Amino acid sequence: MSRNTLFGLVIGFVLGVSSLGWVAYESAPRVMILEDESQLSYEETVATLKQAAAQQGWKIPKVYEMDKTMAKAGYTVDPVTVFELCHIEHAAKVLSDADSRVVTSMMPCRVSVYVDGEGRVIVSRMNSGAVAQVFNENVAEVMKVASQETEAIVAAVINPAS
């Protein structure tokens, strides 16, 4: 193999790896986080998500009204509400397995509702179905099911007629 050919292969490899890294870096937020525009007002979205979660058998142990919290500290921000969603059976499957507890920092599941810079109501959540693939079988299965159920909850505001 000639020196020029070897040099070309090395340069090609470096450019290929760099390009792949750049694509991964640029697309990671869109892969890790799902966002959809609600078809309802902000207040209706918050209320409907609460109702849909209860209908799907999920509890909401905590609701953070971030805009109100920020106002107490002297800051004015557009409306943001973050829901902690918990499904006891799913949580028990993770918490009862020592090797699965690595994901407890992501528990409970979270869904947020915010108003973006254009006045649209956005529903945001982690793409737990995609994230699940890097964990053990137990976590992957629980996160897959939790992801499907979370999407059913969110569908109530994205496709309210469904």
MDAnalysis code that builds the backbone (N, CA, C; Angstrom):
import MDAnalysis as mda
import numpy as np

u = mda.Universe.empty(486, n_residues=162, atom_resindex=np.repeat(np.arange(162), 3), trajectory=True)
u.add_TopologyAttr("name", ["N", "CA", "C"] * 162)
u.add_TopologyAttr("resid", np.arange(1, 163))
u.add_TopologyAttr("resname", ["MET", "SER", "ARG", "ASN", "THR", "LEU", "PHE", "GLY", "LEU", "VAL", "ILE", "GLY", "PHE", "VAL", "LEU", "GLY", "VAL", "SER", "SER", "LEU", "GLY", "TRP", "VAL", "ALA", "TYR", "GLU", "SER", "ALA", "PRO", "ARG", "VAL", "MET", "ILE", "LEU", "GLU", "ASP", "GLU", "SER", "GLN", "LEU", "SER", "TYR", "GLU", "GLU", "THR", "VAL", "ALA", "THR", "LEU", "LYS", "GLN", "ALA", "ALA", "ALA", "GLN", "GLN", "GLY", "TRP", "LYS", "ILE", "PRO", "LYS", "VAL", "TYR", "GLU", "MET", "ASP", "LYS", "THR", "MET", "ALA", "LYS", "ALA", "GLY", "TYR", "THR", "VAL", "ASP", "PRO", "VAL", "THR", "VAL", "PHE", "GLU", "LEU", "CYS", "HIS", "ILE", "GLU", "HIS", "ALA", "ALA", "LYS", "VAL", "LEU", "SER", "ASP", "ALA", "ASP", "SER", "ARG", "VAL", "VAL", "THR", "SER", "MET", "MET", "PRO", "CYS", "ARG", "VAL", "SER", "VAL", "TYR", "VAL", "ASP", "GLY", "GLU", "GLY", "ARG", "VAL", "ILE", "VAL", "SER", "ARG", "MET", "ASN", "SER", "GLY", "ALA", "VAL", "ALA", "GLN", "VAL", "PHE", "ASN", "GLU", "ASN", "VAL", "ALA", "GLU", "VAL", "MET", "LYS", "VAL", "ALA", "SER", "GLN", "GLU", "THR", "GLU", "ALA", "ILE", "VAL", "ALA", "ALA", "VAL", "ILE", "ASN", "PRO", "ALA", "SER"])
u.atoms.positions = np.array([
    [0.853, -1.174, 0.000],
    [0.000, 0.000, 0.000],
    [0.896, 1.233, 0.000],
    [0.582, 2.141, -0.873],
    [1.427, 3.333, -0.980],
    [1.162, 4.282, 0.178],
    [2.108, 5.157, 0.368],
    [2.008, 6.145, 1.445],
    [0.819, 7.073, 1.211],
    [0.579, 7.476, -0.030],
    [-0.555, 8.355, -0.351],
    [-1.886, 7.658, -0.085],
    [-1.965, 6.368, -0.401],
    [-3.196, 5.622, -0.161],
    [-3.456, 5.520, 1.341],
    [-2.430, 5.201, 2.110],
    [-2.556, 5.100, 3.556],
    [-2.970, 6.447, 4.157],
    [-2.342, 7.513, 3.683],
    [-2.684, 8.855, 4.155],
    [-4.145, 9.171, 3.832],
    [-4.573, 8.819, 2.645],
    [-5.973, 9.051, 2.244],
    [-6.948, 8.271, 3.102],
    [-6.596, 7.024, 3.426],
    [-7.454, 6.210, 4.287],
    [-7.563, 6.800, 5.690],
    [-6.448, 7.256, 6.225],
    [-6.452, 7.850, 7.564],
    [-7.297, 9.124, 7.571],
    [-7.093, 9.971, 6.587],
    [-7.878, 11.212, 6.489],
    [-9.358, 10.883, 6.326],
    [-9.675, 9.913, 5.474],
    [-11.070, 9.510, 5.284],
    [-11.695, 8.987, 6.564],
    [-10.925, 8.173, 7.299],
    [-11.412, 7.631, 8.562],
    [-11.677, 8.751, 9.563],
    [-10.739, 9.654, 9.701],
    [-10.886, 10.772, 10.647],
    [-12.082, 11.637, 10.269],
    [-12.239, 11.945, 8.991],
    [-13.379, 12.742, 8.548],
    [-14.693, 12.000, 8.784],
    [-14.698, 10.694, 8.535],
    [-15.903, 9.899, 8.759],
    [-16.311, 9.871, 10.215],
    [-15.362, 9.632, 11.098],
    [-15.648, 9.610, 12.536],
    [-16.091, 10.994, 13.009],
    [-15.428, 12.028, 12.528],
    [-15.801, 13.395, 12.905],
    [-17.212, 13.724, 12.443],
    [-17.535, 13.349, 11.228],
    [-18.881, 13.603, 10.695],
    [-19.930, 12.856, 11.489],
    [-19.669, 11.602, 11.801],
    [-20.596, 10.808, 12.590],
    [-20.792, 11.433, 13.970],
    [-19.709, 11.873, 14.587],
    [-19.796, 12.530, 15.887],
    [-20.623, 13.798, 15.832],
    [-20.424, 14.583, 14.788],
    [-21.191, 15.828, 14.641],
    [-22.676, 15.532, 14.460],
    [-23.012, 14.550, 13.631],
    [-24.411, 14.186, 13.406],
    [-25.042, 13.706, 14.720],
    [-24.316, 12.869, 15.464],
    [-24.835, 12.381, 16.748],
    [-25.054, 13.534, 17.716],
    [-24.096, 14.453, 17.777],
    [-24.203, 15.603, 18.672],
    [-25.404, 16.477, 18.307],
    [-25.578, 16.729, 17.036],
    [-26.672, 17.593, 16.582],
    [-28.041, 16.945, 16.744],
    [-28.123, 15.622, 16.580],
    [-29.424, 14.969, 16.624],
    [-29.796, 14.451, 18.008],
    [-28.861, 14.369, 18.928],
    [-29.125, 13.807, 20.257],
    [-30.303, 14.465, 20.969],
    [-30.397, 15.789, 21.015],
    [-31.548, 16.376, 21.715],
    [-32.888, 15.952, 21.117],
    [-32.957, 15.820, 19.795],
    [-34.213, 15.428, 19.157],
    [-34.508, 13.948, 19.370],
    [-33.495, 13.159, 19.654],
    [-33.690, 11.739, 19.920],
    [-34.043, 11.521, 21.385],
    [-33.409, 12.246, 22.274],
    [-33.579, 12.038, 23.709],
    [-34.840, 12.694, 24.278],
    [-35.269, 13.777, 23.672],
    [-36.421, 14.527, 24.166],
    [-37.488, 14.588, 23.076],
    [-38.713, 14.263, 23.458],
    [-39.840, 14.372, 22.535],
    [-40.626, 15.626, 22.884],
    [-41.006, 16.373, 21.872],
    [-41.833, 17.562, 22.078],
    [-42.926, 17.595, 21.028],
    [-44.112, 17.946, 21.486],
    [-45.245, 18.093, 20.589],
    [-46.053, 19.309, 21.014],
    [-46.696, 19.905, 20.049],
    [-47.559, 21.044, 20.346],
    [-48.921, 20.533, 20.794],
    [-49.394, 21.067, 21.909],
    [-50.728, 20.725, 22.388],
    [-51.757, 21.431, 21.518],
    [-52.880, 20.804, 21.360],
    [-53.981, 21.415, 20.615],
    [-54.920, 22.185, 21.540],
    [-54.576, 22.217, 22.815],
    [-55.391, 22.881, 23.830],
    [-54.651, 24.084, 24.388],
    [-55.351, 24.906, 25.136],
    [-54.703, 26.030, 25.813],
    [-53.776, 25.483, 26.894],
    [-52.957, 26.355, 27.443],
    [-52.034, 25.938, 28.502],
    [-52.806, 25.327, 29.680],
    [-53.803, 26.046, 30.169],
    [-54.569, 25.586, 31.318],
    [-55.292, 24.285, 31.007],
    [-55.881, 24.185, 29.810],
    [-56.569, 22.954, 29.418],
    [-55.590, 21.791, 29.282],
    [-54.388, 22.069, 28.793],
    [-53.377, 21.031, 28.645],
    [-52.994, 20.476, 30.006],
    [-52.732, 21.351, 30.957],
    [-52.363, 20.922, 32.311],
    [-53.482, 20.078, 32.921],
    [-54.708, 20.550, 32.836],
    [-55.844, 19.827, 33.428],
    [-56.074, 18.487, 32.717],
    [-55.976, 18.479, 31.414],
    [-56.223, 17.256, 30.646],
    [-55.148, 16.210, 30.901],
    [-53.898, 16.636, 31.030],
    [-52.830, 15.685, 31.336],
    [-53.046, 15.038, 32.703],
    [-53.479, 15.822, 33.681],
    [-53.771, 15.269, 35.003],
    [-54.857, 14.199, 34.913],
    [-55.901, 14.516, 34.189],
    [-57.020, 13.590, 34.033],
    [-56.597, 12.341, 33.259],
    [-55.854, 12.518, 32.173],
    [-55.412, 11.385, 31.349],
    [-54.476, 10.471, 32.132],
    [-53.615, 11.043, 32.956],
    [-52.706, 10.234, 33.763],
    [-53.504, 9.354, 34.723],
    [-54.490, 9.937, 35.383],
    [-55.324, 9.167, 36.312],
    [-56.070, 8.056, 35.582],
    [-56.578, 8.353, 34.401],
    [-57.301, 7.341, 33.622],
    [-56.397, 6.186, 33.195],
    [-55.107, 6.457, 33.016],
    [-54.145, 5.422, 32.618],
    [-53.562, 4.686, 33.835],
    [-54.002, 5.036, 35.052],
    [-53.517, 4.369, 36.247],
    [-52.219, 4.929, 36.804],
    [-51.856, 6.127, 36.390],
    [-50.633, 6.773, 36.871],
    [-50.987, 7.769, 37.968],
    [-50.093, 7.923, 38.919],
    [-50.224, 8.916, 39.988],
    [-49.342, 10.112, 39.643],
    [-49.707, 11.258, 40.185],
    [-48.891, 12.462, 40.036],
    [-48.504, 12.909, 41.444],
    [-47.364, 12.400, 41.940],
    [-46.983, 12.746, 43.307],
    [-46.570, 14.203, 43.493],
    [-46.154, 14.849, 42.421],
    [-45.688, 16.234, 42.553],
    [-45.898, 16.973, 41.246],
    [-46.333, 18.221, 41.368],
    [-46.460, 19.127, 40.221],
    [-45.641, 20.368, 40.548],
    [-44.753, 20.718, 39.652],
    [-43.931, 21.919, 39.820],
    [-44.441, 22.999, 38.880],
    [-44.869, 24.103, 39.442],
    [-45.261, 25.260, 38.634],
    [-44.061, 26.190, 38.614],
    [-43.182, 25.940, 37.672],
    [-41.885, 26.602, 37.647],
    [-41.997, 28.120, 37.525],
    [-42.949, 28.597, 36.748],
    [-43.113, 30.041, 36.592],
    [-43.476, 30.694, 37.930],
    [-44.288, 30.020, 38.729],
    [-44.668, 30.564, 40.036],
    [-43.490, 30.509, 41.007],
    [-42.718, 29.432, 40.939],
    [-41.525, 29.322, 41.771],
    [-40.536, 30.425, 41.427],
    [-40.345, 30.674, 40.140],
    [-39.428, 31.715, 39.696],
    [-39.925, 33.101, 40.110],
    [-41.247, 33.307, 40.057],
    [-41.820, 34.602, 40.446],
    [-41.529, 34.911, 41.915],
    [-41.552, 33.871, 42.762],
    [-41.237, 34.065, 44.179],
    [-39.799, 34.525, 44.380],
    [-38.941, 34.186, 43.419],
    [-37.529, 34.585, 43.492],
    [-37.271, 35.871, 42.714],
    [-38.335, 36.488, 42.198],
    [-38.191, 37.765, 41.513],
    [-37.983, 37.679, 40.006],
    [-38.175, 36.501, 39.422],
    [-38.000, 36.334, 37.976],
    [-39.350, 36.131, 37.311],
    [-39.471, 36.649, 36.109],
    [-40.686, 36.471, 35.324],
    [-40.356, 35.588, 34.134],
    [-41.027, 34.446, 34.061],
    [-40.856, 33.526, 32.938],
    [-42.230, 33.101, 32.443],
    [-42.283, 32.651, 31.201],
    [-43.537, 32.136, 30.657],
    [-43.951, 30.881, 31.424],
    [-45.224, 30.525, 31.343],
    [-45.727, 29.374, 32.099],
    [-44.984, 28.076, 31.784],
    [-44.636, 27.348, 32.852],
    [-43.997, 26.029, 32.759],
    [-44.504, 25.191, 33.932],
    [-45.093, 24.045, 33.619],
    [-45.521, 23.107, 34.647],
    [-44.850, 21.767, 34.368],
    [-44.261, 21.185, 35.409],
    [-43.603, 19.884, 35.289],
    [-44.344, 18.903, 36.188],
    [-44.777, 17.793, 35.590],
    [-45.457, 16.731, 36.316],
    [-44.497, 15.597, 36.591],
    [-44.505, 15.088, 37.813],
    [-43.857, 13.824, 38.109],
    [-44.941, 12.761, 37.967],
    [-44.702, 11.794, 37.115],
    [-45.660, 10.711, 36.903],
    [-45.088, 9.422, 37.479],
    [-45.905, 8.689, 38.223],
    [-45.448, 7.441, 38.821],
    [-46.503, 6.358, 38.630],
    [-46.063, 5.223, 38.166],
    [-46.912, 4.036, 38.078],
    [-46.309, 3.030, 39.055],
    [-47.006, 2.744, 40.123],
    [-46.467, 1.957, 41.226],
    [-45.916, 0.605, 40.769],
    [-46.652, -0.101, 39.908],
    [-46.197, -1.425, 39.468],
    [-44.897, -1.328, 38.667],
    [-44.805, -0.334, 37.797],
    [-43.574, -0.161, 37.020],
    [-42.402, 0.186, 37.943],
    [-42.650, 1.097, 38.863],
    [-41.594, 1.501, 39.800],
    [-41.130, 0.310, 40.638],
    [-42.064, -0.518, 41.075],
    [-41.712, -1.678, 41.901],
    [-40.805, -2.648, 41.146],
    [-41.049, -2.814, 39.847],
    [-40.211, -3.718, 39.047],
    [-38.767, -3.223, 38.976],
    [-38.595, -1.923, 38.938],
    [-37.246, -1.357, 38.899],
    [-36.625, -1.375, 40.289],
    [-37.366, -0.923, 41.292],
    [-36.818, -0.782, 42.637],
    [-36.528, -2.112, 43.322],
    [-37.219, -3.173, 42.909],
    [-37.003, -4.472, 43.547],
    [-35.809, -5.228, 42.972],
    [-35.189, -4.703, 41.938],
    [-34.034, -5.339, 41.304],
    [-32.808, -4.451, 41.486],
    [-31.843, -4.942, 42.271],
    [-30.658, -4.136, 42.592],
    [-29.925, -3.651, 41.346],
    [-29.864, -4.463, 40.301],
    [-29.156, -4.071, 39.088],
    [-29.917, -3.026, 38.267],
    [-31.196, -2.852, 38.561],
    [-32.011, -1.898, 37.809],
    [-32.066, -0.524, 38.464],
    [-31.648, -0.430, 39.697],
    [-31.767, 0.836, 40.424],
    [-30.899, 1.947, 39.870],
    [-30.056, 1.631, 38.925],
    [-29.213, 2.653, 38.295],
    [-30.066, 3.767, 37.673],
    [-31.308, 3.461, 37.316],
    [-32.158, 4.461, 36.663],
    [-33.018, 5.260, 37.639],
    [-32.819, 5.065, 38.934],
    [-33.672, 5.773, 39.893],
    [-33.538, 7.291, 39.807],
    [-32.427, 7.783, 39.288],
    [-32.305, 9.239, 39.134],
    [-33.244, 9.775, 38.056],
    [-33.802, 8.889, 37.246],
    [-34.769, 9.305, 36.222],
    [-36.202, 9.028, 36.673],
    [-36.365, 8.605, 37.907],
    [-37.694, 8.299, 38.423],
    [-38.146, 9.428, 39.341],
    [-39.382, 9.765, 39.407],
    [-40.429, 9.291, 38.506],
    [-40.303, 9.930, 37.129],
    [-41.098, 9.413, 36.213],
    [-41.117, 9.975, 34.852],
    [-41.605, 11.421, 34.926],
    [-41.152, 12.227, 33.995],
    [-41.575, 13.634, 33.989],
    [-42.120, 14.031, 32.631],
    [-43.148, 14.857, 32.682],
    [-43.727, 15.476, 31.495],
    [-43.857, 16.951, 31.826],
    [-43.426, 17.797, 30.899],
    [-43.567, 19.233, 31.154],
    [-44.449, 19.873, 30.092],
    [-45.078, 20.943, 30.505],
    [-45.904, 21.764, 29.616],
    [-45.351, 23.169, 29.717],
    [-45.058, 23.755, 28.573],
    [-44.568, 25.125, 28.599],
    [-45.074, 25.896, 27.399],
    [-44.986, 27.199, 27.504],
    [-45.336, 28.079, 26.394],
    [-44.025, 28.513, 25.761],
    [-43.898, 28.264, 24.457],
    [-42.642, 28.608, 23.787],
    [-42.634, 30.080, 23.373],
    [-41.583, 30.508, 22.741],
    [-41.407, 31.907, 22.352],
    [-42.426, 32.406, 21.340],
    [-43.121, 31.482, 20.691],
    [-44.148, 31.863, 19.712],
    [-45.558, 31.741, 20.279],
    [-45.651, 31.455, 21.587],
    [-46.956, 31.363, 22.231],
    [-47.617, 29.992, 22.112],
    [-46.911, 29.014, 21.550],
    [-47.477, 27.670, 21.418],
    [-47.317, 26.918, 22.741],
    [-48.264, 26.050, 23.027],
    [-48.199, 25.203, 24.214],
    [-47.507, 23.903, 23.804],
    [-46.384, 23.612, 24.458],
    [-45.554, 22.463, 24.110],
    [-45.568, 21.450, 25.250],
    [-45.665, 20.182, 24.891],
    [-45.564, 19.084, 25.852],
    [-44.232, 18.393, 25.588],
    [-43.402, 18.315, 26.614],
    [-42.053, 17.777, 26.492],
    [-41.865, 16.626, 27.468],
    [-41.132, 15.605, 27.018],
    [-40.817, 14.477, 27.885],
    [-39.619, 13.734, 27.328],
    [-38.977, 12.963, 28.184],
    [-37.847, 12.153, 27.758],
    [-38.359, 11.038, 26.848],
    [-37.586, 10.720, 25.838],
    [-37.921, 9.603, 24.961],
    [-37.442, 8.323, 25.650],
    [-38.194, 7.893, 26.649],
    [-37.752, 6.757, 27.456],
    [-37.710, 5.461, 26.663],
    [-38.491, 5.358, 25.603],
    [-38.411, 4.179, 24.757],
    [-37.052, 4.049, 24.093],
    [-36.489, 5.159, 23.647],
    [-35.161, 5.139, 23.029],
    [-34.073, 4.981, 24.082],
    [-34.224, 5.662, 25.195],
    [-33.229, 5.601, 26.264],
    [-33.152, 4.194, 26.847],
    [-34.263, 3.487, 26.879],
    [-34.339, 2.160, 27.490],
    [-33.348, 1.169, 26.899],
    [-33.002, 1.349, 25.651],
    [-32.174, 0.372, 24.949],
    [-30.790, 0.171, 25.549],
    [-30.302, 1.127, 26.314],
    [-28.942, 1.009, 26.851],
    [-28.887, 0.348, 28.228],
    [-30.043, -0.036, 28.780],
    [-30.082, -0.604, 30.117],
    [-30.359, -2.103, 30.087],
    [-30.320, -2.735, 31.262],
    [-30.562, -4.174, 31.343],
    [-31.984, -4.513, 30.898],
    [-32.241, -5.797, 30.742],
    [-33.521, -6.264, 30.193],
    [-34.713, -5.798, 31.017],
    [-34.613, -5.856, 32.334],
    [-35.701, -5.434, 33.204],
    [-36.030, -3.956, 32.986],
    [-35.012, -3.110, 33.051],
    [-35.223, -1.679, 32.867],
    [-35.755, -1.400, 31.460],
    [-35.186, -2.045, 30.464],
    [-35.621, -1.817, 29.087],
    [-37.098, -2.149, 28.923],
    [-37.536, -3.246, 29.502],
    [-38.940, -3.635, 29.380],
    [-39.855, -2.662, 30.115],
    [-39.487, -2.305, 31.344],
    [-40.307, -1.373, 32.124],
    [-40.378, -0.021, 31.421],
    [-39.233, 0.478, 30.946],
    [-39.220, 1.785, 30.283],
    [-39.984, 1.756, 28.971],
    [-39.946, 0.635, 28.272],
    [-40.704, 0.514, 27.018],
    [-42.204, 0.641, 27.292],
    [-42.686, -0.092, 28.281],
    [-44.106, -0.042, 28.631],
    [-44.463, 1.346, 29.165],
    [-43.624, 1.889, 30.035],
    [-43.882, 3.223, 30.592],
    [-43.925, 4.267, 29.487],
    [-43.055, 4.136, 28.507],
    [-43.027, 5.070, 27.381],
    [-44.337, 5.005, 26.597],
    [-44.805, 3.807, 26.325],
    [-46.056, 3.645, 25.584],
    [-47.225, 4.251, 26.353],
    [-47.255, 4.023, 27.650],
    [-48.339, 4.567, 28.467],
    [-48.246, 6.087, 28.585],
    [-47.041, 6.602, 28.700],
    [-46.855, 8.057, 28.753],
    [-47.323, 8.692, 27.455],
    [-47.004, 8.062, 26.341],
    [-47.448, 8.600, 25.050],
    [-48.971, 8.580, 24.937],
    [-49.629, 7.591, 25.530],
    [-51.092, 7.558, 25.543],
    [-51.651, 8.709, 26.366],
    [-50.969, 9.037, 27.457],
    [-51.382, 10.191, 28.275],
    [-51.222, 11.479, 27.486],
    [-50.069, 11.654, 26.858],
    [-49.786, 12.864, 26.099],
    [-50.710, 12.998, 24.893],
    [-51.128, 11.881, 24.311],
    [-52.025, 11.912, 23.144],
    [-53.315, 12.652, 23.447],
    [-53.718, 12.686, 24.716],
    [-54.950, 13.377, 25.097],
    [-54.919, 14.864, 24.797],
    [-53.713, 15.439, 24.713],
    [-53.603, 16.873, 24.416],
    [-53.056, 17.144, 23.020],
    [-52.384, 16.155, 22.450],
    [-51.844, 16.336, 21.091],
    [-52.940, 16.029, 20.068],
    [-53.686, 14.977, 20.354],
    [-54.802, 14.554, 19.492],
    [-56.057, 14.422, 20.353],
    [-56.604, 15.534, 20.841],
    [-57.685, 15.445, 21.820],
    [-58.934, 14.723, 21.332],
    [-59.147, 14.618, 20.047],
    [-60.329, 13.937, 19.525],
    [-60.151, 12.427, 19.555],
    [-58.898, 11.950, 19.700],
    [-58.620, 10.499, 19.664],
    [-59.123, 9.814, 20.905],
])
